[in-house]
Amino acid sequence: MVIHDSDFMKLAAQNMKVWDGSLQQIKAIDVGSWFNAKFASERVPTLTEVLEEAWGNARVLIELKCYGHD
């Protein structure tokens, strides 16, 4: 998953840590409505989705954060 924070409080008012959620659970979280209702369909992308979107269009800088979880 490509997300800046370790949880979804800022984006979706959900106190779930990224490492505690399954892909299905995380993909169900609305991370766009906080900004504007027209972005309610926005979801957290996987790294594969980001790389596919960026391929040939932009460079990608990946910052890894370690919170002690695999």
SVG drawing of the C-alpha trace seen along z (x, -y; Angstrom):
<svg xmlns="http://www.w3.org/2000/svg" viewBox="-20 -19 33 28">
<polyline fill="none" stroke="black" stroke-width="0.4" points="0.0,0.0 1.2,-3.5 0.3,-5.8 2.2,-8.4 0.8,-7.7 0.7,-4.5 -3.0,-4.7 -6.1,-6.1 -7.1,-8.8 -6.3,-11.8 -7.7,-10.5 -10.7,-8.6 -11.2,-9.0 -10.4,-5.3 -8.0,-4.2 -6.8,-1.1 -3.1,-0.7 -2.0,0.2 -0.4,3.5 -3.6,4.6 -5.8,4.4 -6.1,6.8 -5.8,5.6 -9.6,6.0 -10.2,4.0 -7.9,1.2 -9.2,1.0 -12.7,0.4 -11.6,-2.7 -12.8,-6.0 -9.8,-8.3 -11.2,-11.1 -14.3,-12.4 -12.4,-14.4 -11.2,-16.6 -14.4,-16.8 -17.4,-14.6 -16.6,-14.2 -13.5,-12.2 -15.4,-9.6 -14.4,-6.9 -10.7,-7.4 -8.9,-4.5 -5.3,-3.8 -3.3,-2.5 -0.9,0.4 2.7,-0.1 2.0,1.8 -0.8,-0.6 1.4,-3.6 4.3,-2.3 2.0,-1.4 0.5,-4.9 3.9,-6.5 5.6,-4.3 6.8,-6.6 5.1,-9.7 7.0,-10.4 9.9,-9.4 9.1,-7.7 10.9,-8.1 10.0,-5.4 10.5,-6.2 10.2,-3.1 9.1,-3.5 9.8,-0.9 7.5,-0.6 8.8,2.9 6.2,4.8 6.9,6.9"/>
</svg>
